[in-house]
Amino acid sequence: MKKILIFLCLACMLGGCATPRGGIDPKMTQLRIREFQTRSYETKDTLMVMKALLNVLQDQFFIVKNADVTLGLITATKEVDLEDRGFFKRLFRDKEDRWIKNSIIECSGNVSAHGKQTRVRINFQMKTFDNKGTVMEIVQIQDAAFYQEFFSKVDKGIFIAREKL
């Protein structure tokens, strides 16, 4: 009875957080998504912008997996532990139970010259895993505010690089 009650509570909580089609908003166009994933900077120095982007990712605890200056490509990942280690949660778990264990946020970025500007397009996706290592969900992050906050940090990183602070 306890397991059924816990399952129903979790199902209600997770069901309230569900989004259509794996987190992708069907009303959002690819053009709209690309718009908030992209920022242009008034500089031709793509290397400086790329280094600022790398610094911001590292400041946010991402592990840079690949950085290719020629292609302007950056890939990075960040692992986040989501497991609730509370006493009561562990008390009622069976060895066959499955629960959310961790997530990996993957990031890929493209830095390219565009006339007198440098353009950065970046995207993030999150993979959620259960305690057995099975992928539970893969969601593309499509929150404009998330990208706006990320780019504000890149703006500050570029300012610091320009001022040589």
Buried (B, 14 or more C-beta within 10 A) or exposed (E): EEEEEBEEEEEEEEEEEEEEEEBEBEEEEEEEBEEBBBBBBEBBBBEBBBBBBBBBBEEEEBEBEEBEEEEBBBBBBBEEEEEEEEEEEEEEBEEEBEBBBBBBBBBBBBBBBEEEBBBBBBBBBBBBBBEEEEEBBBBBBBEEEEBEEBBEBBBBBBEEBEEEE
